[in-house]
Amino acid sequence: MSSEATLSSTSKVQVAADIVTEFLEVAIHCILHHRDLYPAGVFEARKKYNVPVQMCLHPDVIQYITNILESIKLLLEAQEVNRVGLVILDSKQTPIERFVFEIAYPSLLSGFGCDILLTELEQSLRAFLLKINVCDALLKPLPQDVTWVIHIHTCDSAMLRLEEKQILKNFPWIEAEEKQKNMSNSSLVPMKTVNSDIVKMQLFVEESSLKRKLDT
């Protein structure tokens, strides 16, 4: 019996959620490094998908990202998150740059256990990380005194279920402030797209015209 036949539909969704969550963890760390949101000394060089990556060693940052990903994974398993955004804010809490991962949910029933398919997906995710590794060459420099936040686009009922489960008692999610959601006169920088039977994902960056003014 093939490995594909032994996986239930639910199990396949969970495996896909694991793959996306693991990728997002590395991608977030890499963005923090390449956009100079923390000093270079708090990062450690590692490898993922045979790509050199930088992972932050600061315990508070690690815990924050871990808490975020625990919630995202639950929503991915329920197929109730369609966008994850890493938003960079200026000193006035205005968004000036936003990395957006758009996620879609294809059928996971055909070909999921195929090693070739998994290898192709790994190559696609490798290309995502390579693109993030050169994002600083594609984007304008950030000003000083910036902060960052993660936004998840989902439905109200999904967030209520997270609260009911009390998965993260000391890490409540709240509705994003309108000020943090709106970006003035933004330009779009396409980064990478993957389209497989396991996951469909697109990465792009929005840059605010305000950042260009701050940089001049």
Disulfide bonds with the S-S distance in Angstrom:
none
